[in-house]
Amino acid sequence: MRYTIFGESHGSAIGVVLEGVPSGVALDWDFIRAELQRRAPGQNATSTARREADEPQVLSGVFEGRTTGTPLCAVIPNTDTRSRDYSKLRDLPRPGHADYTGQVRYGGYNDYRGGGHFSGRLTAPLVFAGAVAKLVLKERGVSVSAQVSNLAGIPNPTQEQVQEAILAAKAEGDSVGGCVRCRVEGLPAGLGEPDFGGNVEGVFAQYLFAVPAVKGIAFGAGFGFAAMRGSEANDPFCLKDGQICTETNHTGGINGGITNGMPVEFEVVFRPTPSISRPQHTVSLSRMEEAELVVEGRHDPCVVLRAVPVVEAAAALAACEVLEI
């Protein structure tokens, strides 16, 4: 399955086109809406105040409740926009955001409102696509789950710690980042290739780095390997119910770019939200002189909580590619 996400944060709608979806897949709309609701903004003080219903409208690829096998196109209307909050960003790019690179890449014709196509708003259609992918994977016995593994430097934080860290940064006009750990179960051994085109780690990385604010991915023990010896890092093989498996899963279910039958596990890190209300140094693009910027508008003080279903969506789509669906 291949996907193309389209639209801008403050345009009339955002959406996705999914190609290669198997025909005959029953779309569980309660499940799809629940996935979108997990990501939806405006639910509490730890997220942006922007409120969107995120009700997908399917334009093609579904007939009588099942996929047809032809391109599946869905759109999600944008209804709660305040474009005036972003007028200054056309001239004063936000440090850490894609305002500057987007303007250079597209010759100044990009839609800068709300971050345009670079906005986290575009993860809504990604979650829709991921929900469809999860339904396809379910028929093959594959599941995807994720959770926050670090927030503001706190490993495996409790709900109280999460609230405290995010609201403290918000009160100071700042933001925090964190990590999400994901687990894909049910992928059989032998999938993937050792080389560039089909390396399983490379496939997952490509999908995850397309998620806004993701700046790193590590499989299994990840950077923890640096502190291990081989005797600690190796995953001893064993037999369980007549099947070959490993006693540990430090390699994250992948050896030599190929699945080994254990769960594919990885962790991704999200940078703190660039849109903060504290004064920051930037450059006026029209005057070509240094300037100061205070970002206005509604922004997430932390994207990590809402990113959990986004990571799952990207992982589900990557798993479909690895399975050659």
Secondary structure as the mmCIF struct_conf table of DSSP 4:
data_model
#
loop_
_struct_conf.conf_type_id
_struct_conf.id
_struct_conf.beg_label_comp_id
_struct_conf.beg_label_asym_id
_struct_conf.beg_label_seq_id
_struct_conf.end_label_comp_id
_struct_conf.end_label_asym_id
_struct_conf.end_label_seq_id
STRN STRN1 ARG A 2 GLY A 7
TURN_TY1_P TURN_TY1_P1 SER A 9 HIS A 10
BEND BEND1 GLY A 11 SER A 12
STRN STRN2 ALA A 13 GLU A 19
BEND BEND2 GLY A 20 GLY A 20
HELX_LH_PP_P HELX_LH_PP_P1 VAL A 21 PRO A 22
TURN_TY1_P TURN_TY1_P2 SER A 23 GLY A 24
STRN STRN3 ALA A 26 ALA A 26
HELX_RH_AL_P HELX_RH_AL_P1 TRP A 29 ARG A 39
BEND BEND3 PRO A 41 ASN A 44
TURN_TY1_P TURN_TY1_P3 ALA A 45 THR A 46
BEND BEND4 SER A 47 SER A 47
BEND BEND5 ALA A 49 ALA A 49
STRN STRN4 GLN A 57 SER A 60
BEND BEND6 GLY A 61 GLY A 61
STRN STRN5 VAL A 62 PHE A 63
TURN_TY1_P TURN_TY1_P4 GLU A 64 GLY A 65
STRN STRN6 ARG A 66 THR A 67
BEND BEND7 GLY A 69 THR A 70
HELX_LH_PP_P HELX_LH_PP_P2 PRO A 71 PRO A 71
STRN STRN7 LEU A 72 PRO A 77
HELX_RH_3T_P HELX_RH_3T_P1 SER A 83 ARG A 90
TURN_TY1_P TURN_TY1_P5 ASP A 91 ASP A 91
BEND BEND8 LEU A 92 LEU A 92
HELX_LH_PP_P HELX_LH_PP_P3 PRO A 93 ARG A 94
TURN_TY1_P TURN_TY1_P6 PRO A 95 GLY A 96
BEND BEND9 HIS A 97 ALA A 98
HELX_RH_AL_P HELX_RH_AL_P2 ASP A 99 ARG A 105
TURN_TY1_P TURN_TY1_P7 TYR A 106 GLY A 108
BEND BEND10 ASN A 110 ASN A 110
HELX_RH_3T_P HELX_RH_3T_P2 ARG A 113 PHE A 118
BEND BEND11 SER A 119 SER A 119
HELX_RH_3T_P HELX_RH_3T_P3 GLY A 120 LEU A 122
HELX_RH_AL_P HELX_RH_AL_P3 THR A 123 LYS A 138
TURN_TY1_P TURN_TY1_P8 GLU A 139 GLY A 141
STRN STRN8 SER A 143 LEU A 151
TURN_TY1_P TURN_TY1_P9 ALA A 152 GLY A 153
STRN STRN9 ILE A 154 PRO A 155
BEND BEND12 ASN A 156 ASN A 156
HELX_RH_AL_P HELX_RH_AL_P4 GLN A 159 ALA A 171
TURN_TY1_P TURN_TY1_P10 GLU A 172 GLY A 173
STRN STRN10 GLY A 178 GLU A 185
HELX_LH_PP_P HELX_LH_PP_P4 LEU A 187 PRO A 188
TURN_TY1_P TURN_TY1_P11 ALA A 189 GLY A 190
STRN STRN11 GLY A 192 GLY A 192
BEND BEND13 PRO A 194 ASP A 195
TURN_TY1_P TURN_TY1_P12 PHE A 196 GLY A 198
HELX_RH_AL_P HELX_RH_AL_P5 VAL A 200 LEU A 208
TURN_TY1_P TURN_TY1_P13 PHE A 209 ALA A 210
BEND BEND14 VAL A 211 VAL A 211
TURN_TY1_P TURN_TY1_P14 PRO A 212 ALA A 213
STRN STRN12 VAL A 214 PHE A 219
TURN_TY1_P TURN_TY1_P15 GLY A 220 ALA A 221
HELX_RH_3T_P HELX_RH_3T_P4 GLY A 222 ALA A 227
HELX_RH_AL_P HELX_RH_AL_P6 GLY A 230 ALA A 233
STRN STRN13 PHE A 237 LYS A 240
TURN_TY1_P TURN_TY1_P16 ASP A 241 GLY A 242
STRN STRN14 GLN A 243 THR A 246
BEND BEND15 GLU A 247 GLU A 247
TURN_TY1_P TURN_TY1_P17 HIS A 250 GLY A 253
STRN STRN15 ILE A 254 ASN A 255
TURN_TY1_P TURN_TY1_P18 GLY A 256 GLY A 257
STRN STRN16 ILE A 258 THR A 259
BEND BEND16 GLY A 261 MET A 262
HELX_LH_PP_P HELX_LH_PP_P5 PRO A 263 PRO A 263
STRN STRN17 VAL A 264 PHE A 270
HELX_LH_PP_P HELX_LH_PP_P6 ARG A 271 THR A 273
BEND BEND17 PRO A 274 PRO A 274
BEND BEND18 SER A 277 ARG A 278
STRN STRN18 GLN A 280 SER A 284
TURN_TY1_P TURN_TY1_P19 LEU A 285 MET A 288
STRN STRN19 GLU A 289 LEU A 293
BEND BEND19 GLY A 297 GLY A 297
BEND BEND20 PRO A 301 PRO A 301
HELX_RH_AL_P HELX_RH_AL_P7 VAL A 304 VAL A 322
TURN_TY1_P TURN_TY1_P20 LEU A 323 GLU A 324
#
